[in-house]
Amino acid sequence: MDETFTTTLNGMANQALVNGNGLENLDADEVIFYNSIRAGLDLLNKKPKLQTIHQILDYSKSLR
C-alpha cells in the first residue's frame, strides 16, 4: 500500500463525515480494512523530525 492510497481513503472518509456519502464508492472489504487501521493512521507523526527523515534516506541509500 502506498501513501496515495492512504491519502485517498482519508480524503474519502473525511468527506463522508462531512456529507455522509463519501465511502459509498468503496467495497465493503476496503471500508472494513480502513476502519481497522484508522486509529493507527491517526497516531502517525505527520511532521517527523529532520533526523528521522535523514535516517530513512540513509537506510534507503544503503539498500542500493
Buried (B, 14 or more C-beta within 10 A) or exposed (E): EEEEEBEEBBEBBEEBEEEEEBBEEBEEEBBEBBEEEEEEEEEEEEEEEEEEEEEEEEEEEEEE
